[in-house]
Amino acid sequence: MGLRVISFAFALPPHTHTGNSGGQVQAVDQRRNLFLTSRSSREWKVITLHGRGGHGSQPSLCISPIQMGIDIIQSIQNFVYNCHADGDGVVLTFGQFQAGHNPNVIPETAELKGTLRTYNEEKRKRILDAIQAILKNVTTTYGGTFDLDVVPFSPVCVNDDGVTDRVVHILQDHCSHRVDLVPLK
């Protein structure tokens, strides 16, 4: 038996596609690229909000980073999801919101953590610029401040069209009952 040379490698991450049902591979048609051909950029966002803490019986003497955080999350998500329809290749998630240690004390700071995924560098830049503007507007309105730490995890990755065509044909030939081609809007 001779040694086989692998001419290309291909990774399929169907578990991260929002429309995926168990055991089904979805290839999303994006421009002439498919979901199989590209991987979204991914990055962590850590937003630290600074206010003025105090006793819960006197909220008017405080600047609540919790209230700022609520307004910021709503504003950012409204911007993203009103400007980018489902299937547009943009996913924004806030998975952590941490503040304070006592139920009757307004804390000094709050921390929001989330991720942003896009298939397009222009959209990514536009969204990050909007996040920066929203943070500035909301914290200024309340009299607080913020720190934004964007930690890039991976850039947008687009695979070679020829390799993509080969993979699509292999999938369609060998498991067509489990492959859906889904247009990306």
N, C-alpha and C positions, 0 to 999 in steps of 0.2 A: 504494500500500500504506500503510495507516494505522499509527499508532503503537499498539503493544499495551501495556496497563498490566498489570503483574504484581501480583496482589492478595495473594500470599503467597509466601514462600520457605521451603524445607524442605531440611535437610541429612540425608543418610543416612550414618552411619559404620559400615557393616557389618563393616569390617575389625577392629573392636575387640570384636565379640561372640565369645565363646569357642566357640560351636558352629558358627561359620560355615565353610562349605566354599566354595571358590573359585567366584565367579560367582553365588552364591545369596544372596538378601536374606532375612534372617530378621526378622520382626516379632514381638517378644516381648510377649505380653499381660500387663500388669502393672496390677492393679486394673482398670480399664477403659482404662488407658493402655497403649500399645504401646511396644515398644523404639523404634519410629520416633518416638514422641511425647516421649520423655524422654532425657536424657543424664545419666549418673551424675556425682556430684561427683567431682572428682579432686584429689588433693593429694599433695605430696612429703613424705616424712618423712626427716629426717636425725637419726640418733641417734649421739651421740658418747659413748663409754664411756671412763671414766678409771679406770685401775688403778694398779699399781706395777710398773714394768718391772724387769728384771734378767736375769741370765744363765740360760740354759736348763738349766744343770746344777743350779740351786737354785730350782726352781719354788715350793717352800714359802715362800720369802722374798718372793714376788711376788704380785700380784693381777692375774691374767690377764684383760685385756679381751677376748681372743679367746674364752676359755671362757665369760665372761659373755655375749658376743654369741651364741654357739651356743645357750645356754640361753634367751636372750631370743627369738631367732627361733623356736625350737621352741615355746616357751610361747605367743607371740602367734599363731602359725599354728594351734596346737592350739585355742586359744580361738576364733578366728575360724571355722575350718572345722568345729569341733564344734557351734558355736552357729548357724551359717548354712549350710544345705544348698546344693548346686549349684543355680543358678537363683534363689537368694534375692537376687540383685542386689548381692552383696558380693564384691569381689575385692581381695585383699591380696597384694602382691608385694614381696619383697626382691630387688633386682637388683644390689646392690653390698655387699661386706663387705671393708673394707680395713684392714689393720693391719701394722705392722712393716716392717722392711727387711732383716733378717738371719734366717736359719733357726735360729740358736742363741741368739737374744735374745728374751725376752718383752717386747713393747712396752708403753709407758705408756698408749697410747690405741688405740681401734679405732673405725671409723666404719661405720655401717650406713645404707644408703639404700634407700628403697622407696616404693611408692605404695599408696594406699587409694582404692578407688572404691566408692561406694554410691549407691543410688537413694532413700535415705531419710535425712533429717537425724537422726532419733532413733537409727537404727542407727549412723550415723557417730559421733555423740556417745558412744554406749555403747562402741563399739570404741576410740575415742581415750581414754576414761576407763580402759578395761581395759589399753590399752597403757601408760598412765602408771603404773597400779598394778603391772603386771608389771615394768616398768623399775625401779620403786622396790624391789620385793621382791627381785628377782634381784641388783641391785647392792648392796643392803644385806646380803644373805646373803654375798656375796663380800668385802664391805668396800670396794667401789668407789663411784663416783658416775656420773651421766649428765647429759647435756644433750639435750633433745628440741626440735627445731625443726620445726614443722609449717608448711609453706608451701602455703596454699590456692591451687589452680590454677583451679578453676571450681566453682561451687555446683551443686546438683541443678537441672536444667532440665526443666520439664514443658511441652510444647507444648499449644496450644489443642485441645480435643476435636474441634471442627468441622473445623479444618485437617487434623487427623490422619485423620478419616474420609474427607476428600477424597483425601488421599494414598494411603490404603489402597485405596480404590476405583480410583484411577488405576493403581496397581500391579497389582491383581487383574485389571483389564480389559485391560491391555496386556502383562503379563508374568507371568500367574498360574502358569505352569510354573516360575518362578524365585522365587516368594514363598512362604514358609512362615510361618504364624502359630503361634508357639510359646508355650505358657503359661509365665508366670514364677511360680514357686512362692512 
